[in-house]
Amino acid sequence: MSDSEPISVLIADDHPMFRDGLRMLFDTTDKFTLIGQAASGEEAVSQAEKLQPDVILMDIKMPGINGTEATRRILATSPHIKVLMLTMFEDDDSVFAAMCAGARGYLLKGADETEITRAINAVNNGEAIFGPGIAQKMMHFFSRARKPLDVFPDLTQREFEILTLIAKGYSNAQITDELVLSAKTVRNNVSNIFSKLQVSDRTEAIIRAREAGLGKDDA
């Protein structure tokens, strides 16, 4: 893209009023062009593949798959797209998960127009950018060692133990023996794990777990 061409933007957010506010912002400048909107994670993935925007403004909490998982899927097939998280969530786990998924920036929805446009330009130019307060969180976050459990904050301790065994290739029957649990308990926990990780089968769960370092001899 030449310097004279506007930056193409896709908005992924399930709140129509928020999308409208951003659209009006883009209508006031020729530096950006809004080429699409998505109201769910699945729609964001589909629109990104179809429209190939330069930058995606991505919310985290949306119907279906969340913005973090949508980011992961988008960048798996279109790594050149830059994703800028624009969300209400500022907890460490949300920030960390977004960065691990490949997001290039993280702003809170309280950011003003100047911050948003500066951030879009920055990530489009290959920079990583964080809103006020988020940068400090990131410095603190990466200054300490992260345990694999931190990558899956929604899992209970028991679910994490079972996911670790799944990553090692254990069957449900083997997990039952290893943890001295009933078959029904193991099945329920496995189902909960799939739901929380937003995966459809055991293979996808193993891939996600191993990406996070589970299943190794020292896990």
Phi and psi restraints in degrees (value plus and minus 20) as a CYANA .aco file:
   2 SER   PHI     -97.0   -57.0
   2 SER   PSI     142.9   182.9
   3 ASP   PHI     -83.4   -43.4
   3 ASP   PSI     -44.2    -4.2
   4 SER   PHI    -101.9   -61.9
   4 SER   PSI     -36.6     3.4
   5 GLU   PHI    -102.5   -62.5
   5 GLU   PSI     121.1   161.1
   6 PRO   PHI     -88.7   -48.7
   6 PRO   PSI     134.3   174.3
   7 ILE   PHI     -99.8   -59.8
   7 ILE   PSI     103.6   143.6
   8 SER   PHI    -102.5   -62.5
   8 SER   PSI     114.1   154.1
   9 VAL   PHI    -147.6  -107.6
   9 VAL   PSI     118.6   158.6
  10 LEU   PHI    -135.8   -95.8
  10 LEU   PSI     110.9   150.9
  11 ILE   PHI    -120.7   -80.7
  11 ILE   PSI     107.2   147.2
  12 ALA   PHI    -140.1  -100.1
  12 ALA   PSI      81.9   121.9
  13 ASP   PHI    -179.4  -139.4
  13 ASP   PSI     119.3   159.3
  14 ASP   PHI    -108.9   -68.9
  14 ASP   PSI     -15.4    24.6
  15 HIS   PHI    -123.5   -83.5
  15 HIS   PSI      88.8   128.8
  16 PRO   PHI     -76.5   -36.5
  16 PRO   PSI     -59.0   -19.0
  17 MET   PHI     -86.6   -46.6
  17 MET   PSI     -56.6   -16.6
  18 PHE   PHI     -88.8   -48.8
  18 PHE   PSI     -61.8   -21.8
  19 ARG   PHI     -81.3   -41.3
  19 ARG   PSI     -60.5   -20.5
  20 ASP   PHI     -83.5   -43.5
  20 ASP   PSI     -58.1   -18.1
  21 GLY   PHI     -83.3   -43.3
  21 GLY   PSI     -61.6   -21.6
  22 LEU   PHI     -88.2   -48.2
  22 LEU   PSI     -59.1   -19.1
  23 ARG   PHI     -80.1   -40.1
  23 ARG   PSI     -61.9   -21.9
  24 MET   PHI     -85.1   -45.1
  24 MET   PSI     -54.7   -14.7
  25 LEU   PHI     -81.7   -41.7
  25 LEU   PSI     -65.4   -25.4
  26 PHE   PHI     -90.3   -50.3
  26 PHE   PSI     -46.7    -6.7
  27 ASP   PHI     -88.7   -48.7
  27 ASP   PSI     -37.5     2.5
  28 THR   PHI    -111.4   -71.4
  28 THR   PSI     -20.1    19.9
  29 THR   PHI    -161.1  -121.1
  29 THR   PSI     132.0   172.0
  30 ASP   PHI    -119.6   -79.6
  30 ASP   PSI     -10.4    29.6
  31 LYS   PHI    -103.5   -63.5
  31 LYS   PSI     -38.5     1.5
  32 PHE   PHI    -150.9  -110.9
  32 PHE   PSI     131.8   171.8
  33 THR   PHI    -152.9  -112.9
  33 THR   PSI     105.0   145.0
  34 LEU   PHI    -103.5   -63.5
  34 LEU   PSI      94.3   134.3
  35 ILE   PHI    -124.8   -84.8
  35 ILE   PSI     -26.7    13.3
  36 GLY   PHI    -197.0  -157.0
  36 GLY   PSI     141.6   181.6
  37 GLN   PHI    -155.6  -115.6
  37 GLN   PSI     127.0   167.0
  38 ALA   PHI    -154.3  -114.3
  38 ALA   PSI     121.9   161.9
  39 ALA   PHI    -130.3   -90.3
  39 ALA   PSI     -15.2    24.8
  40 SER   PHI    -171.2  -131.2
  40 SER   PSI     145.6   185.6
  41 GLY   PHI     -82.6   -42.6
  41 GLY   PSI     -63.7   -23.7
  42 GLU   PHI     -81.9   -41.9
  42 GLU   PSI     -61.3   -21.3
  43 GLU   PHI     -85.9   -45.9
  43 GLU   PSI     -55.5   -15.5
  44 ALA   PHI     -82.6   -42.6
  44 ALA   PSI     -63.4   -23.4
  45 VAL   PHI     -82.4   -42.4
  45 VAL   PSI     -65.9   -25.9
  46 SER   PHI     -84.0   -44.0
  46 SER   PSI     -66.4   -26.4
  47 GLN   PHI     -85.5   -45.5
  47 GLN   PSI     -58.4   -18.4
  48 ALA   PHI     -83.6   -43.6
  48 ALA   PSI     -62.9   -22.9
  49 GLU   PHI     -84.8   -44.8
  49 GLU   PSI     -59.4   -19.4
  50 LYS   PHI     -96.4   -56.4
  50 LYS   PSI     -65.2   -25.2
  51 LEU   PHI    -114.3   -74.3
  51 LEU   PSI     -43.4    -3.4
  52 GLN   PHI      30.5    70.5
  52 GLN   PSI      41.0    81.0
  53 PRO   PHI     -90.2   -50.2
  53 PRO   PSI     141.0   181.0
  54 ASP   PHI     -92.1   -52.1
  54 ASP   PSI     -62.9   -22.9
  55 VAL   PHI    -155.4  -115.4
  55 VAL   PSI     120.5   160.5
  56 ILE   PHI    -134.9   -94.9
  56 ILE   PSI     108.0   148.0
  57 LEU   PHI    -111.3   -71.3
  57 LEU   PSI      92.4   132.4
  58 MET   PHI    -137.5   -97.5
  58 MET   PSI     103.7   143.7
  59 ASP   PHI    -100.9   -60.9
  59 ASP   PSI     141.2   181.2
  60 ILE   PHI    -110.9   -70.9
  60 ILE   PSI     -72.6   -32.6
  61 LYS   PHI    -110.7   -70.7
  61 LYS   PSI      89.5   129.5
  62 MET   PHI    -161.5  -121.5
  62 MET   PSI     142.8   182.8
  63 PRO   PHI     -81.0   -41.0
  63 PRO   PSI     130.3   170.3
  64 GLY   PHI      52.7    92.7
  64 GLY   PSI    -158.2  -118.2
  65 ILE   PHI     -89.7   -49.7
  65 ILE   PSI     125.9   165.9
  66 ASN   PHI    -100.9   -60.9
  66 ASN   PSI     154.4   194.4
  67 GLY   PHI     -84.3   -44.3
  67 GLY   PSI     -51.1   -11.1
  68 THR   PHI     -86.6   -46.6
  68 THR   PSI     -66.5   -26.5
  69 GLU   PHI     -87.7   -47.7
  69 GLU   PSI     -57.5   -17.5
  70 ALA   PHI     -80.4   -40.4
  70 ALA   PSI     -61.5   -21.5
  71 THR   PHI     -80.2   -40.2
  71 THR   PSI     -65.6   -25.6
  72 ARG   PHI     -78.2   -38.2
  72 ARG   PSI     -64.3   -24.3
  73 ARG   PHI     -90.2   -50.2
  73 ARG   PSI     -59.4   -19.4
  74 ILE   PHI     -83.2   -43.2
  74 ILE   PSI     -67.4   -27.4
  75 LEU   PHI     -93.6   -53.6
  75 LEU   PSI     -38.4     1.6
  76 ALA   PHI     -86.7   -46.7
  76 ALA   PSI     -50.8   -10.8
  77 THR   PHI    -129.5   -89.5
  77 THR   PSI     -42.7    -2.7
  78 SER   PHI    -154.1  -114.1
  78 SER   PSI      50.5    90.5
  79 PRO   PHI     -85.3   -45.3
  79 PRO   PSI     -34.0     6.0
  80 HIS   PHI     -98.0   -58.0
  80 HIS   PSI     -36.9     3.1
  81 ILE   PHI     -93.0   -53.0
  81 ILE   PSI     116.3   156.3
  82 LYS   PHI    -118.9   -78.9
  82 LYS   PSI     108.7   148.7
  83 VAL   PHI    -129.0   -89.0
  83 VAL   PSI     106.6   146.6
  84 LEU   PHI    -136.1   -96.1
  84 LEU   PSI      94.9   134.9
  85 MET   PHI     -93.0   -53.0
  85 MET   PSI     111.0   151.0
  86 LEU   PHI    -152.4  -112.4
  86 LEU   PSI      79.6   119.6
  87 THR   PHI    -166.3  -126.3
  87 THR   PSI     151.2   191.2
  88 MET   PHI    -110.2   -70.2
  88 MET   PSI     -33.8     6.2
  89 PHE   PHI    -108.4   -68.4
  89 PHE   PSI     106.0   146.0
  90 GLU   PHI    -144.1  -104.1
  90 GLU   PSI      -6.2    33.8
  91 ASP   PHI     -91.5   -51.5
  91 ASP   PSI     135.9   175.9
  92 ASP   PHI     -76.1   -36.1
  92 ASP   PSI     -63.4   -23.4
  93 ASP   PHI     -85.7   -45.7
  93 ASP   PSI     -58.3   -18.3
  94 SER   PHI     -85.5   -45.5
  94 SER   PSI     -64.0   -24.0
  95 VAL   PHI     -82.2   -42.2
  95 VAL   PSI     -68.7   -28.7
  96 PHE   PHI     -82.1   -42.1
  96 PHE   PSI     -65.3   -25.3
  97 ALA   PHI     -81.7   -41.7
  97 ALA   PSI     -59.9   -19.9
  98 ALA   PHI     -84.8   -44.8
  98 ALA   PSI     -62.6   -22.6
  99 MET   PHI     -85.9   -45.9
  99 MET   PSI     -59.8   -19.8
 100 CYS   PHI     -84.6   -44.6
 100 CYS   PSI     -51.1   -11.1
 101 ALA   PHI     -95.6   -55.6
 101 ALA   PSI     -35.3     4.7
 102 GLY   PHI      93.7   133.7
 102 GLY   PSI     -14.8    25.2
 103 ALA   PHI     -81.6   -41.6
 103 ALA   PSI     123.0   163.0
 104 ARG   PHI    -118.0   -78.0
 104 ARG   PSI     -28.3    11.7
 105 GLY   PHI    -179.8  -139.8
 105 GLY   PSI     145.8   185.8
 106 TYR   PHI    -169.5  -129.5
 106 TYR   PSI      92.2   132.2
 107 LEU   PHI    -142.0  -102.0
 107 LEU   PSI     131.5   171.5
 108 LEU   PHI    -110.7   -70.7
 108 LEU   PSI     135.6   175.6
 109 LYS   PHI     -87.7   -47.7
 109 LYS   PSI     -29.4    10.6
 110 GLY   PHI    -101.1   -61.1
 110 GLY   PSI     -22.5    17.5
 111 ALA   PHI     -81.9   -41.9
 111 ALA   PSI     123.4   163.4
 112 ASP   PHI    -106.0   -66.0
 112 ASP   PSI     157.0   197.0
 113 GLU   PHI     -80.4   -40.4
 113 GLU   PSI     -58.0   -18.0
 114 THR   PHI     -84.2   -44.2
 114 THR   PSI     -64.2   -24.2
 115 GLU   PHI     -82.0   -42.0
 115 GLU   PSI     -63.6   -23.6
 116 ILE   PHI     -84.9   -44.9
 116 ILE   PSI     -67.5   -27.5
 117 THR   PHI     -86.8   -46.8
 117 THR   PSI     -56.9   -16.9
 118 ARG   PHI     -84.7   -44.7
 118 ARG   PSI     -60.2   -20.2
 119 ALA   PHI     -87.0   -47.0
 119 ALA   PSI     -60.9   -20.9
 120 ILE   PHI     -81.1   -41.1
 120 ILE   PSI     -65.9   -25.9
 121 ASN   PHI     -81.3   -41.3
 121 ASN   PSI     -61.7   -21.7
 122 ALA   PHI     -84.3   -44.3
 122 ALA   PSI     -71.0   -31.0
 123 VAL   PHI     -87.5   -47.5
 123 VAL   PSI     -52.4   -12.4
 124 ASN   PHI     -84.5   -44.5
 124 ASN   PSI     -49.0    -9.0
 125 ASN   PHI    -108.5   -68.5
 125 ASN   PSI     -13.0    27.0
 126 GLY   PHI      72.0   112.0
 126 GLY   PSI     -13.8    26.2
 127 GLU   PHI    -107.6   -67.6
 127 GLU   PSI     140.9   180.9
 128 ALA   PHI    -124.9   -84.9
 128 ALA   PSI     115.6   155.6
 129 ILE   PHI    -160.0  -120.0
 129 ILE   PSI     122.5   162.5
 130 PHE   PHI    -153.5  -113.5
 130 PHE   PSI     123.8   163.8
 131 GLY   PHI     -89.9   -49.9
 131 GLY   PSI     148.2   188.2
 132 PRO   PHI     -74.3   -34.3
 132 PRO   PSI     112.8   152.8
 133 GLY   PHI      72.1   112.1
 133 GLY   PSI     -56.8   -16.8
 134 ILE   PHI     -90.8   -50.8
 134 ILE   PSI     -59.0   -19.0
 135 ALA   PHI     -79.5   -39.5
 135 ALA   PSI     -61.3   -21.3
 136 GLN   PHI     -84.5   -44.5
 136 GLN   PSI     -60.1   -20.1
 137 LYS   PHI     -80.7   -40.7
 137 LYS   PSI     -62.9   -22.9
 138 MET   PHI     -83.1   -43.1
 138 MET   PSI     -62.0   -22.0
 139 MET   PHI     -81.6   -41.6
 139 MET   PSI     -64.1   -24.1
 140 HIS   PHI     -88.1   -48.1
 140 HIS   PSI     -59.1   -19.1
 141 PHE   PHI     -83.3   -43.3
 141 PHE   PSI     -66.0   -26.0
 142 PHE   PHI    -106.2   -66.2
 142 PHE   PSI     -24.7    15.3
 143 SER   PHI    -101.4   -61.4
 143 SER   PSI     -30.8     9.2
 144 ARG   PHI    -140.7  -100.7
 144 ARG   PSI     132.1   172.1
 145 ALA   PHI     -86.7   -46.7
 145 ALA   PSI     120.9   160.9
 146 ARG   PHI    -124.2   -84.2
 146 ARG   PSI     113.3   153.3
 147 LYS   PHI    -109.1   -69.1
 147 LYS   PSI     131.0   171.0
 148 PRO   PHI     -74.1   -34.1
 148 PRO   PSI     -51.9   -11.9
 149 LEU   PHI     -79.8   -39.8
 149 LEU   PSI     -51.6   -11.6
 150 ASP   PHI     -85.3   -45.3
 150 ASP   PSI     -45.2    -5.2
 151 VAL   PHI     -94.4   -54.4
 151 VAL   PSI     -43.1    -3.1
 152 PHE   PHI    -141.7  -101.7
 152 PHE   PSI      47.6    87.6
 153 PRO   PHI     -85.2   -45.2
 153 PRO   PSI     -39.0     1.0
 154 ASP   PHI     -99.3   -59.3
 154 ASP   PSI     -36.7     3.3
 155 LEU   PHI     -97.9   -57.9
 155 LEU   PSI     123.2   163.2
 156 THR   PHI     -96.6   -56.6
 156 THR   PSI     147.7   187.7
 157 GLN   PHI     -78.7   -38.7
 157 GLN   PSI     -61.9   -21.9
 158 ARG   PHI     -84.2   -44.2
 158 ARG   PSI     -63.2   -23.2
 159 GLU   PHI     -83.8   -43.8
 159 GLU   PSI     -56.6   -16.6
 160 PHE   PHI     -84.9   -44.9
 160 PHE   PSI     -62.2   -22.2
 161 GLU   PHI     -79.9   -39.9
 161 GLU   PSI     -62.9   -22.9
 162 ILE   PHI     -89.0   -49.0
 162 ILE   PSI     -60.0   -20.0
 163 LEU   PHI     -81.9   -41.9
 163 LEU   PSI     -58.8   -18.8
 164 THR   PHI     -80.3   -40.3
 164 THR   PSI     -61.5   -21.5
 165 LEU   PHI     -90.5   -50.5
 165 LEU   PSI     -57.4   -17.4
 166 ILE   PHI     -79.3   -39.3
 166 ILE   PSI     -63.1   -23.1
 167 ALA   PHI     -82.3   -42.3
 167 ALA   PSI     -46.5    -6.5
 168 LYS   PHI    -104.7   -64.7
 168 LYS   PSI     -21.9    18.1
 169 GLY   PHI      74.5   114.5
 169 GLY   PSI      -9.0    31.0
 170 TYR   PHI     -90.3   -50.3
 170 TYR   PSI     120.7   160.7
 171 SER   PHI    -101.9   -61.9
 171 SER   PSI     149.3   189.3
 172 ASN   PHI     -78.8   -38.8
 172 ASN   PSI     -60.4   -20.4
 173 ALA   PHI     -83.6   -43.6
 173 ALA   PSI     -59.9   -19.9
 174 GLN   PHI     -88.8   -48.8
 174 GLN   PSI     -56.6   -16.6
 175 ILE   PHI     -85.1   -45.1
 175 ILE   PSI     -60.1   -20.1
 176 THR   PHI     -76.5   -36.5
 176 THR   PSI     -65.4   -25.4
 177 ASP   PHI     -89.7   -49.7
 177 ASP   PSI     -62.4   -22.4
 178 GLU   PHI     -85.1   -45.1
 178 GLU   PSI     -62.6   -22.6
 179 LEU   PHI    -120.7   -80.7
 179 LEU   PSI     -18.7    21.3
 180 VAL   PHI      34.3    74.3
 180 VAL   PSI      37.6    77.6
 181 LEU   PHI    -141.8  -101.8
 181 LEU   PSI     144.2   184.2
 182 SER   PHI     -96.8   -56.8
 182 SER   PSI     135.9   175.9
 183 ALA   PHI     -80.7   -40.7
 183 ALA   PSI     -57.5   -17.5
 184 LYS   PHI     -85.1   -45.1
 184 LYS   PSI     -61.2   -21.2
 185 THR   PHI     -82.2   -42.2
 185 THR   PSI     -62.2   -22.2
 186 VAL   PHI     -85.4   -45.4
 186 VAL   PSI     -64.9   -24.9
 187 ARG   PHI     -79.3   -39.3
 187 ARG   PSI     -63.6   -23.6
 188 ASN   PHI     -83.7   -43.7
 188 ASN   PSI     -62.1   -22.1
 189 ASN   PHI     -86.7   -46.7
 189 ASN   PSI     -60.7   -20.7
 190 VAL   PHI     -82.7   -42.7
 190 VAL   PSI     -61.6   -21.6
 191 SER   PHI     -82.0   -42.0
 191 SER   PSI     -62.9   -22.9
 192 ASN   PHI     -83.3   -43.3
 192 ASN   PSI     -59.3   -19.3
 193 ILE   PHI     -82.2   -42.2
 193 ILE   PSI     -67.3   -27.3
 194 PHE   PHI     -78.7   -38.7
 194 PHE   PSI     -61.5   -21.5
 195 SER   PHI     -85.9   -45.9
 195 SER   PSI     -66.6   -26.6
 196 LYS   PHI     -89.6   -49.6
 196 LYS   PSI     -53.2   -13.2
 197 LEU   PHI    -103.8   -63.8
 197 LEU   PSI     -28.7    11.3
 198 GLN   PHI      37.1    77.1
 198 GLN   PSI      28.5    68.5
 199 VAL   PHI    -137.7   -97.7
 199 VAL   PSI     138.0   178.0
 200 SER   PHI    -118.9   -78.9
 200 SER   PSI     -38.0     2.0
 201 ASP   PHI    -174.3  -134.3
 201 ASP   PSI     159.0   199.0
 202 ARG   PHI     -84.6   -44.6
 202 ARG   PSI     -57.7   -17.7
 203 THR   PHI     -81.3   -41.3
 203 THR   PSI     -65.4   -25.4
 204 GLU   PHI     -84.2   -44.2
 204 GLU   PSI     -57.9   -17.9
 205 ALA   PHI     -83.8   -43.8
 205 ALA   PSI     -61.0   -21.0
 206 ILE   PHI     -83.6   -43.6
 206 ILE   PSI     -62.9   -22.9
 207 ILE   PHI     -81.2   -41.2
 207 ILE   PSI     -67.9   -27.9
 208 ARG   PHI     -80.4   -40.4
 208 ARG   PSI     -63.1   -23.1
 209 ALA   PHI     -85.9   -45.9
 209 ALA   PSI     -63.0   -23.0
 210 ARG   PHI     -90.5   -50.5
 210 ARG   PSI     -51.6   -11.6
 211 GLU   PHI     -81.0   -41.0
 211 GLU   PSI     -51.0   -11.0
 212 ALA   PHI    -108.1   -68.1
 212 ALA   PSI     -19.9    20.1
 213 GLY   PHI      77.6   117.6
 213 GLY   PSI     -17.8    22.2
 214 LEU   PHI     -99.2   -59.2
 214 LEU   PSI     137.2   177.2
 215 GLY   PHI      70.5   110.5
 215 GLY   PSI     -26.0    14.0
 216 LYS   PHI    -102.4   -62.4
 216 LYS   PSI     146.7   186.7
 217 ASP   PHI     -81.0   -41.0
 217 ASP   PSI     -50.0   -10.0
 218 ASP   PHI    -120.5   -80.5
 218 ASP   PSI      -9.3    30.7
